[in-house]
């Protein structure tokens, strides 16, 4: 099993918007870190059949408006192969006793070595980010192996 980092700045304009809010905050915990202008999650790589799965841990939250804006990106999982390339997270509105995952984006390779991925929001991703439609392009996701 390989390890490394998922690096995803989400969307520059969204980060800047949250940072400008009087009560805006961007928090990282559980292994996730904020570094320069990106968010990083440590991952472990698994292979199942012809599918590669990068299971990351940690959470990044974008907060503002007294809690009305609350975007949680917890335990992202990148799946490459099988029925498609996807980015999923733990469903942010799940109760404490359940941890279902939801696909928030579809990924397309932007580099020959599959280290950089284009990120396009799914329907569930559009619901999570609220002001972006399904199909919206977000910042690229980078996979860095240790």
N, CA, C and O atoms as a DFTB+ gen file, in Angstrom:
584 C
 N C O
     1  1       0.844      -1.176       0.000
     2  2       0.000       0.000       0.000
     3  2       0.893       1.244       0.000
     4  3       1.769       1.370       0.855
     5  1       0.683       2.157      -0.942
     6  2       1.441       3.400      -1.032
     7  2       0.729       4.486      -0.240
     8  3      -0.469       4.404       0.028
     9  1       1.489       5.491       0.121
    10  2       0.927       6.632       0.821
    11  2       1.350       7.909       0.124
    12  3       2.287       7.914      -0.674
    13  1       0.651       8.992       0.432
    14  2       0.978      10.276      -0.149
    15  2      -0.011      11.335       0.308
    16  3      -0.614      11.236       1.376
    17  1      -0.158      12.344      -0.529
    18  2      -1.034      13.480      -0.224
    19  2      -1.956      13.776      -1.395
    20  3      -1.531      13.763      -2.550
    21  1      -3.216      14.043      -1.090
    22  2      -4.145      14.640      -2.049
    23  2      -4.058      16.138      -1.821
    24  3      -4.182      16.602      -0.688
    25  1      -3.849      16.892      -2.879
    26  2      -3.805      18.352      -2.785
    27  2      -4.915      18.917      -3.652
    28  3      -4.969      18.668      -4.857
    29  1      -5.807      19.688      -3.020
    30  2      -6.931      20.248      -3.756
    31  2      -7.268      21.621      -3.198
    32  3      -7.741      21.728      -2.066
    33  1      -7.034      22.671      -3.974
    34  2      -7.375      24.019      -3.506
    35  2      -8.873      24.336      -3.589
    36  3      -9.281      25.441      -3.229
    37  1      -9.683      23.413      -4.047
    38  2     -11.137      23.508      -4.231
    39  2     -11.462      24.490      -5.348
    40  3     -11.710      24.074      -6.480
    41  1     -11.467      25.781      -5.050
    42  2     -11.689      26.820      -6.067
    43  2     -11.147      28.125      -5.486
    44  3     -11.556      28.542      -4.402
    45  1     -10.239      28.759      -6.195
    46  2      -9.590      29.972      -5.684
    47  2     -10.597      31.040      -5.277
    48  3     -10.476      31.636      -4.207
    49  1     -11.587      31.281      -6.126
    50  2     -12.549      32.351      -5.838
    51  2     -13.365      32.037      -4.582
    52  3     -13.699      32.954      -3.832
    53  1     -13.690      30.784      -4.340
    54  2     -14.441      30.405      -3.139
    55  2     -13.586      30.628      -1.895
    56  3     -14.062      31.189      -0.907
    57  1     -12.334      30.196      -1.938
    58  2     -11.443      30.393      -0.784
    59  2     -11.294      31.881      -0.469
    60  3     -11.386      32.288       0.690
    61  1     -11.063      32.689      -1.504
    62  2     -10.906      34.136      -1.283
    63  2     -12.185      34.734      -0.705
    64  3     -12.125      35.590       0.178
    65  1     -13.326      34.295      -1.192
    66  2     -14.618      34.786      -0.690
    67  2     -14.749      34.498       0.805
    68  3     -15.078      35.395       1.582
    69  1     -14.496      33.269       1.205
    70  2     -14.614      32.890       2.619
    71  2     -13.620      33.687       3.465
    72  3     -13.968      34.159       4.548
    73  1     -12.399      33.839       2.984
    74  2     -11.374      34.579       3.732
    75  2     -11.742      36.036       3.939
    76  3     -11.316      36.640       4.923
    77  1     -12.531      36.624       3.027
    78  2     -12.920      38.038       3.140
    79  2     -14.117      38.261       4.057
    80  3     -14.358      39.391       4.481
    81  1     -14.868      37.215       4.369
    82  2     -16.023      37.384       5.252
    83  2     -15.569      37.809       6.644
    84  3     -14.520      37.373       7.121
    85  1     -16.363      38.664       7.297
    86  2     -15.965      39.125       8.642
    87  2     -15.858      37.955       9.622
    88  3     -15.032      37.996      10.535
    89  1     -16.671      36.921       9.451
    90  2     -16.579      35.751      10.333
    91  2     -16.138      34.503       9.562
    92  3     -16.340      33.379      10.022
    93  1     -15.546      34.707       8.406
    94  2     -15.110      33.583       7.586
    95  2     -13.939      32.850       8.211
    96  3     -13.055      33.457       8.815
    97  1     -13.948      31.543       8.058
    98  2     -12.851      30.731       8.589
    99  2     -12.675      29.500       7.716
   100  3     -13.638      28.953       7.177
   101  1     -11.433      29.080       7.590
   102  2     -11.115      27.827       6.917
   103  2     -10.294      27.016       7.913
   104  3      -9.220      27.439       8.341
   105  1     -10.809      25.855       8.272
   106  2     -10.200      25.029       9.307
   107  2      -9.801      23.675       8.742
   108  3     -10.442      23.160       7.826
   109  1      -8.745      23.106       9.293
   110  2      -8.310      21.764       8.912
   111  2      -8.037      20.980      10.186
   112  3      -7.486      21.511      11.150
   113  1      -8.433      19.697      10.180
   114  2      -8.201      18.849      11.349
   115  2      -8.164      17.383      10.943
   116  3      -8.503      17.031       9.813
   117  1      -7.756      16.549      11.860
   118  2      -7.782      15.109      11.641
   119  2      -6.767      14.606      10.633
   120  3      -6.940      13.529      10.061
   121  1      -5.699      15.379      10.406
   122  2      -4.681      14.985       9.430
   123  2      -4.627      15.905       8.229
   124  3      -3.581      16.027       7.593
   125  1      -5.734      16.556       7.907
   126  2      -5.746      17.518       6.800
   127  2      -4.988      18.775       7.223
   128  3      -4.967      19.131       8.401
   129  1      -4.369      19.439       6.252
   130  2      -3.629      20.663       6.544
   131  2      -3.914      21.702       5.463
   132  3      -4.270      21.379       4.329
   133  1      -3.746      22.946       5.854
   134  2      -3.824      24.063       4.909
   135  2      -2.388      24.486       4.653
   136  3      -1.655      24.821       5.584
   137  1      -1.989      24.469       3.386
   138  2      -0.613      24.801       3.045
   139  2      -0.627      25.737       1.850
   140  3      -1.134      25.387       0.784
   141  1      -0.071      26.926       2.030
   142  2      -0.074      27.957       0.995
   143  2      -1.520      28.172       0.545
   144  3      -2.355      28.568       1.358
   145  1      -1.831      27.926      -0.707
   146  2      -3.185      28.162      -1.192
   147  2      -3.884      26.864      -1.563
   148  3      -4.722      26.844      -2.465
   149  1      -3.546      25.780      -0.874
   150  2      -4.204      24.507      -1.147
   151  2      -4.494      23.780       0.157
   152  3      -3.977      24.134       1.216
   153  1      -5.321      22.768       0.057
   154  2      -5.630      21.898       1.186
   155  2      -5.003      20.545       0.891
   156  3      -4.995      20.091      -0.253
   157  1      -4.474      19.899       1.939
   158  2      -3.807      18.606       1.760
   159  2      -4.377      17.593       2.734
   160  3      -4.590      17.880       3.912
   161  1      -4.620      16.394       2.205
   162  2      -5.084      15.270       3.004
   163  2      -4.114      14.100       2.799
   164  3      -3.788      13.780       1.655
   165  1      -3.642      13.449       3.876
   166  2      -2.802      12.268       3.698
   167  2      -3.668      11.096       3.227
   168  3      -4.803      10.932       3.675
   169  1      -3.115      10.281       2.314
   170  2      -3.894       9.141       1.813
   171  2      -3.090       7.857       1.850
   172  3      -1.861       7.868       1.912
   173  1      -3.818       6.746       1.810
   174  2      -3.247       5.417       1.602
   175  2      -3.896       4.867       0.346
   176  3      -5.095       5.038       0.130
   177  1      -3.092       4.200      -0.489
   178  2      -3.570       3.693      -1.777
   179  2      -3.893       2.203      -1.654
   180  3      -3.110       1.425      -1.109
   181  1      -5.067       1.823      -2.172
   182  2      -5.480       0.423      -2.271
   183  2      -5.767       0.121      -3.731
   184  3      -6.055       1.030      -4.509
   185  1      -5.691      -1.127      -4.102
   186  2      -6.083      -1.567      -5.443
   187  2      -7.081      -2.702      -5.286
   188  3      -6.846      -3.658      -4.548
   189  1      -8.188      -2.582      -5.986
   190  2      -9.225      -3.608      -5.972
   191  2      -9.575      -3.927      -7.413
   192  3     -10.243      -3.138      -8.081
   193  1      -9.128      -5.079      -7.898
   194  2      -9.339      -5.407      -9.310
   195  2      -8.573      -4.411     -10.153
   196  3      -7.379      -4.211      -9.930
   197  1      -9.217      -3.792     -11.099
   198  2      -8.589      -2.793     -11.947
   199  2      -8.814      -1.384     -11.457
   200  3      -8.637      -0.430     -12.214
   201  1      -9.203      -1.233     -10.199
   202  2      -9.528       0.081      -9.647
   203  2      -8.505       0.482      -8.594
   204  3      -8.136      -0.324      -7.740
   205  1      -8.051       1.723      -8.655
   206  2      -7.168       2.283      -7.631
   207  2      -7.998       3.186      -6.737
   208  3      -8.780       4.004      -7.222
   209  1      -7.827       3.036      -5.431
   210  2      -8.579       3.834      -4.461
   211  2      -7.592       4.534      -3.540
   212  3      -6.749       3.895      -2.911
   213  1      -7.707       5.851      -3.468
   214  2      -6.882       6.662      -2.574
   215  2      -7.782       7.119      -1.433
   216  3      -8.647       7.973      -1.625
   217  1      -7.581       6.554      -0.251
   218  2      -8.416       6.867       0.915
   219  2      -7.678       7.868       1.801
   220  3      -6.674       7.539       2.433
   221  1      -8.192       9.089       1.833
   222  2      -7.556      10.145       2.625
   223  2      -8.296      10.303       3.954
   224  3      -9.429       9.853       4.124
   225  1      -7.611      10.955       4.876
   226  2      -8.242      11.202       6.177
   227  2      -8.079      12.672       6.539
   228  3      -7.126      13.334       6.128
   229  1      -9.027      13.157       7.311
   230  2      -9.001      14.537       7.760
   231  2     -10.166      15.319       7.185
   232  3     -10.909      14.840       6.329
   233  1     -10.297      16.529       7.679
   234  2     -11.424      17.372       7.263
   235  2     -10.966      18.808       7.080
   236  3     -10.182      19.335       7.870
   237  1     -11.471      19.430       6.024
   238  2     -11.327      20.862       5.795
   239  2     -12.734      21.444       5.799
   240  3     -13.631      20.921       5.138
   241  1     -12.923      22.531       6.549
   242  2     -14.237      23.186       6.590
   243  2     -14.094      24.648       6.215
   244  3     -13.176      25.338       6.659
   245  1     -15.022      25.104       5.385
   246  2     -15.119      26.505       5.010
   247  2     -16.373      27.045       5.673
   248  3     -17.475      26.554       5.428
   249  1     -16.201      28.067       6.523
   250  2     -17.293      28.548       7.367
   251  2     -17.516      30.048       7.205
   252  3     -16.590      30.799       6.897
   253  1     -18.759      30.468       7.417
   254  2     -19.079      31.886       7.408
   255  2     -20.552      32.124       7.671
   256  3     -21.341      31.184       7.759
   257  1     -20.914      33.393       7.795
   258  2     -22.306      33.813       8.018
   259  2     -22.924      33.138       9.235
   260  3     -24.071      32.693       9.190
   261  1     -22.170      33.065      10.311
   262  2     -22.706      32.489      11.543
   263  2     -23.094      31.031      11.404
   264  3     -23.991      30.564      12.106
   265  1     -22.445      30.310      10.524
   266  2     -22.728      28.880      10.341
   267  2     -23.640      28.567       9.169
   268  3     -23.831      27.398       8.834
   269  1     -24.211      29.593       8.537
   270  2     -25.058      29.346       7.360
   271  2     -24.209      28.765       6.232
   272  3     -24.652      27.867       5.517
   273  1     -22.994      29.278       6.077
   274  2     -22.036      28.705       5.134
   275  2     -21.204      27.694       5.923
   276  3     -20.474      28.068       6.840
   277  1     -21.314      26.441       5.572
   278  2     -20.570      25.380       6.260
   279  2     -20.327      24.254       5.256
   280  3     -21.176      23.381       5.076
   281  1     -19.179      24.281       4.615
   282  2     -18.813      23.267       3.629
   283  2     -17.778      22.359       4.276
   284  3     -16.681      22.796       4.624
   285  1     -18.136      21.103       4.431
   286  2     -17.257      20.130       5.067
   287  2     -16.731      19.153       4.020
   288  3     -17.504      18.514       3.307
   289  1     -15.415      19.047       3.939
   290  2     -14.747      18.113       3.026
   291  2     -13.997      17.109       3.907
   292  3     -12.823      17.296       4.225
   293  1     -14.704      16.040       4.293
   294  2     -14.185      15.074       5.267
   295  2     -13.856      13.744       4.600
   296  3     -14.667      13.181       3.865
   297  1     -12.653      13.257       4.872
   298  2     -12.192      11.940       4.431
   299  2     -12.408      11.705       2.935
   300  3     -13.132      10.786       2.552
   301  1     -11.791      12.522       2.095
   302  2     -11.980      12.340       0.653
   303  2     -11.420      10.997       0.163
   304  3     -10.425      10.486       0.677
   305  1     -12.094      10.455      -0.842
   306  2     -11.676       9.205      -1.476
   307  2     -11.671       9.435      -2.982
   308  3     -12.675       9.845      -3.564
   309  1     -10.529       9.167      -3.601
   310  2     -10.410       9.240      -5.052
   311  2     -10.442       7.809      -5.579
   312  3      -9.656       6.962      -5.152
   313  1     -11.354       7.550      -6.506
   314  2     -11.458       6.239      -7.144
   315  2     -11.125       6.401      -8.620
   316  3     -11.723       7.216      -9.322
   317  1     -10.157       5.606      -9.078
   318  2      -9.703       5.690     -10.467
   319  2      -9.918       4.333     -11.120
   320  3      -9.389       3.320     -10.661
   321  1     -10.697       4.322     -12.193
   322  2     -10.977       3.068     -12.893
   323  2     -12.368       2.570     -12.567
   324  3     -13.189       3.297     -12.008
   325  1     -12.625       1.320     -12.923
   326  2     -13.954       0.764     -12.677
   327  2     -14.995       1.506     -13.472
   328  3     -14.903       1.598     -14.696
   329  1     -15.995       2.041     -12.777
   330  2     -17.102       2.716     -13.457
   331  2     -16.834       4.196     -13.687
   332  3     -17.731       4.927     -14.107
   333  1     -15.612       4.649     -13.417
   334  2     -15.285       6.056     -13.649
   335  2     -14.317       6.565     -12.609
   336  3     -13.980       5.861     -11.658
   337  1     -13.873       7.787     -12.793
   338  2     -12.947       8.425     -11.870
   339  2     -13.733       9.434     -11.038
   340  3     -14.348      10.351     -11.582
   341  1     -13.709       9.260      -9.720
   342  2     -14.562      10.094      -8.874
   343  2     -13.833      10.580      -7.624
   344  3     -12.814      10.026      -7.213
   345  1     -14.392      11.633      -7.039
   346  2     -13.988      12.155      -5.739
   347  2     -15.217      12.096      -4.851
   348  3     -16.261      12.661      -5.177
   349  1     -15.084      11.410      -3.732
   350  2     -16.200      11.365      -2.788
   351  2     -15.717      11.808      -1.417
   352  3     -14.520      11.807      -1.128
   353  1     -16.679      12.189      -0.576
   354  2     -16.397      12.583       0.808
   355  2     -17.441      11.930       1.694
   356  3     -18.453      11.425       1.208
   357  1     -17.189      11.943       3.005
   358  2     -18.221      11.530       3.945
   359  2     -19.373      12.523       3.829
   360  3     -19.154      13.735       3.813
   361  1     -20.590      12.014       3.748
   362  2     -21.764      12.868       3.596
   363  2     -21.851      13.827       4.777
   364  3     -21.991      13.375       5.914
   365  1     -21.773      15.142       4.547
   366  2     -21.662      16.093       5.654
   367  2     -22.899      16.222       6.529
   368  3     -22.799      16.713       7.654
   369  1     -24.052      15.800       6.052
   370  2     -25.265      15.957       6.843
   371  2     -25.713      14.649       7.478
   372  3     -26.850      14.535       7.936
   373  1     -24.827      13.666       7.506
   374  2     -25.154      12.375       8.105
   375  2     -25.180      12.510       9.623
   376  3     -24.488      13.353      10.194
   377  1     -25.983      11.676      10.266
   378  2     -26.014      11.666      11.726
   379  2     -24.717      11.049      12.239
   380  3     -23.959      10.454      11.473
   381  1     -24.470      11.193      13.531
   382  2     -23.218      10.733      14.127
   383  2     -23.003       9.229      13.980
   384  3     -21.859       8.775      13.942
   385  1     -24.078       8.451      13.897
   386  2     -23.936       6.990      13.845
   387  2     -23.838       6.445      12.420
   388  3     -23.694       5.235      12.240
   389  1     -23.913       7.299      11.416
   390  2     -23.769       6.836      10.039
   391  2     -22.702       7.666       9.329
   392  3     -22.537       8.850       9.620
   393  1     -21.992       7.053       8.412
   394  2     -20.943       7.735       7.667
   395  2     -21.026       7.397       6.179
   396  3     -20.044       6.927       5.604
   397  1     -22.176       7.627       5.545
   398  2     -22.238       7.317       4.112
   399  2     -21.360       8.276       3.313
   400  3     -21.140       9.420       3.710
   401  1     -20.874       7.792       2.198
   402  2     -20.054       8.618       1.310
   403  2     -20.907       9.091       0.143
   404  3     -21.884       8.441      -0.229
   405  1     -20.531      10.222      -0.429
   406  2     -21.246      10.780      -1.563
   407  2     -20.224      11.269      -2.587
   408  3     -19.235      11.907      -2.227
   409  1     -20.466      10.967      -3.857
   410  2     -19.586      11.433      -4.934
   411  2     -19.887      12.908      -5.178
   412  3     -21.006      13.276      -5.536
   413  1     -18.861      13.753      -4.977
   414  2     -19.069      15.188      -5.193
   415  2     -18.495      15.667      -6.520
   416  3     -18.794      16.775      -6.966
   417  1     -17.655      14.819      -7.162
   418  2     -17.059      15.265      -8.420
   419  2     -16.606      14.092      -9.271
   420  3     -16.328      12.998      -8.781
   421  1     -16.543      14.369     -10.566
   422  2     -15.988      13.429     -11.538
   423  2     -14.610      13.967     -11.918
   424  3     -14.406      15.178     -12.010
   425  1     -13.680      13.060     -12.135
   426  2     -12.293      13.439     -12.397
   427  2     -11.876      13.051     -13.805
   428  3     -12.309      12.025     -14.330
   429  1     -11.036      13.873     -14.410
   430  2     -10.461      13.558     -15.721
   431  2      -8.959      13.821     -15.652
   432  3      -8.519      14.860     -15.160
   433  1      -8.181      12.863     -16.152
   434  2      -6.722      12.977     -16.079
   435  2      -6.238      14.164     -16.899
   436  3      -6.643      14.342     -18.048
   437  1      -5.366      14.977     -16.299
   438  2      -4.772      16.127     -16.977
   439  2      -3.276      15.928     -17.208
   440  3      -2.619      16.762     -17.831
   441  1      -2.741      14.804     -16.696
   442  2      -1.315      14.527     -16.881
   443  2      -1.149      13.064     -17.284
   444  3      -1.980      12.221     -16.945
   445  1      -0.087      12.773     -17.996
   446  2       0.171      11.404     -18.453
   447  2       0.400      10.433     -17.308
   448  3       0.090       9.248     -17.428
   449  1       0.938      10.921     -16.205
   450  2       1.229      10.035     -15.077
   451  2       0.084       9.975     -14.059
   452  3       0.261       9.430     -12.970
   453  1      -1.064      10.517     -14.391
   454  2      -2.264      10.493     -13.535
   455  2      -2.015      11.139     -12.176
   456  3      -2.567      10.701     -11.166
   457  1      -1.190      12.173     -12.151
   458  2      -0.968      12.869     -10.889
   459  2      -1.806      14.144     -10.772
   460  3      -1.993      14.659      -9.670
   461  1      -2.311      14.654     -11.895
   462  2      -3.144      15.867     -11.877
   463  2      -4.475      15.543     -12.535
   464  3      -4.525      14.969     -13.622
   465  1      -5.559      15.924     -11.852
   466  2      -6.911      15.578     -12.294
   467  2      -7.795      16.810     -12.375
   468  3      -7.808      17.638     -11.464
   469  1      -8.535      16.929     -13.471
   470  2      -9.573      17.939     -13.583
   471  2     -10.751      17.516     -12.727
   472  3     -11.066      16.329     -12.646
   473  1     -11.407      18.478     -12.087
   474  2     -12.496      18.194     -11.155
   475  2     -13.759      18.899     -11.642
   476  3     -13.783      20.120     -11.791
   477  1     -14.808      18.112     -11.890
   478  2     -16.097      18.639     -12.343
   479  2     -17.170      18.198     -11.353
   480  3     -17.294      17.009     -11.062
   481  1     -17.944      19.148     -10.836
   482  2     -18.929      18.827      -9.805
   483  2     -20.032      17.901     -10.305
   484  3     -20.511      18.031     -11.431
   485  1     -20.421      16.971      -9.451
   486  2     -21.593      16.120      -9.675
   487  2     -22.824      16.856      -9.127
   488  3     -22.706      17.968      -8.613
   489  1     -23.990      16.238      -9.238
   490  2     -25.208      16.825      -8.647
   491  2     -25.042      17.004      -7.147
   492  3     -25.398      18.050      -6.603
   493  1     -24.499      15.980      -6.466
   494  2     -24.294      16.086      -5.015
   495  2     -23.243      17.136      -4.679
   496  3     -23.348      17.813      -3.657
   497  1     -22.235      17.275      -5.529
   498  2     -21.237      18.317      -5.318
   499  2     -21.840      19.707      -5.459
   500  3     -21.493      20.621      -4.711
   501  1     -22.741      19.863      -6.417
   502  2     -23.426      21.148      -6.589
   503  2     -24.268      21.470      -5.355
   504  3     -24.352      22.628      -4.946
   505  1     -24.892      20.445      -4.761
   506  2     -25.670      20.656      -3.534
   507  2     -24.749      21.076      -2.387
   508  3     -25.083      21.974      -1.615
   509  1     -23.605      20.431      -2.280
   510  2     -22.652      20.747      -1.210
   511  2     -22.144      22.181      -1.336
   512  3     -22.121      22.921      -0.352
   513  1     -21.738      22.572      -2.540
   514  2     -21.156      23.898      -2.743
   515  2     -22.201      24.976      -2.981
   516  3     -21.867      26.161      -2.962
   517  1     -23.436      24.607      -3.203
   518  2     -24.607      25.478      -3.269
   519  2     -24.607      26.482      -4.414
   520  3     -25.562      26.490      -5.191
   521  1     -23.609      27.314      -4.562
   522  2     -23.628      28.349      -5.601
   523  2     -22.990      27.913      -6.907
   524  3     -22.801      28.735      -7.804
   525  1     -22.656      26.638      -7.032
   526  2     -22.071      26.106      -8.254
   527  2     -22.986      25.027      -8.806
   528  3     -23.560      24.245      -8.048
   529  1     -23.122      24.984     -10.117
   530  2     -23.996      24.003     -10.766
   531  2     -23.246      22.700     -11.019
   532  3     -22.017      22.676     -11.082
   533  1     -24.003      21.625     -11.161
   534  2     -23.405      20.358     -11.582
   535  2     -22.706      20.601     -12.911
   536  3     -23.242      21.282     -13.784
   537  1     -21.523      20.049     -13.061
   538  2     -20.726      20.264     -14.263
   539  2     -19.737      21.413     -14.142
   540  3     -18.889      21.594     -15.016
   541  1     -19.837      22.200     -13.057
   542  2     -18.896      23.312     -12.859
   543  2     -17.494      22.767     -12.648
   544  3     -17.296      21.765     -11.960
   545  1     -16.529      23.441     -13.249
   546  2     -15.137      23.046     -13.082
   547  2     -14.567      23.694     -11.834
   548  3     -14.698      24.901     -11.629
   549  1     -13.942      22.890     -11.014
   550  2     -13.286      23.364      -9.811
   551  2     -11.780      23.355     -10.069
   552  3     -11.342      23.073     -11.184
   553  1     -10.994      23.661      -9.050
   554  2      -9.540      23.615      -9.191
   555  2      -9.091      22.167      -9.396
   556  3      -9.785      21.236      -8.986
   557  1      -7.953      21.983     -10.018
   558  2      -7.410      20.645     -10.249
   559  2      -6.967      20.010      -8.939
   560  3      -6.551      20.692      -8.003
   561  1      -7.069      18.692      -8.898
   562  2      -6.632      17.891      -7.755
   563  2      -5.304      17.237      -8.123
   564  3      -5.158      16.702      -9.222
   565  1      -4.341      17.278      -7.209
   566  2      -3.025      16.679      -7.450
   567  2      -2.785      15.543      -6.475
   568  3      -3.080      15.659      -5.285
   569  1      -2.247      14.441      -6.986
   570  2      -1.886      13.282      -6.184
   571  2      -0.369      13.274      -6.069
   572  3       0.333      13.232      -7.080
   573  1       0.140      13.314      -4.837
   574  2       1.588      13.286      -4.605
   575  2       1.922      12.067      -3.761
   576  3       1.521      11.987      -2.600
   577  1       2.653      11.117      -4.333
   578  2       3.079       9.928      -3.594
   579  2       4.309      10.270      -2.760
   580  3       5.134      11.095      -3.153
   581  1       4.414       9.628      -1.612
   582  2       5.596       9.823      -0.742
   583  2       6.767       9.048      -1.304
   584  3       7.856       9.073      -0.731
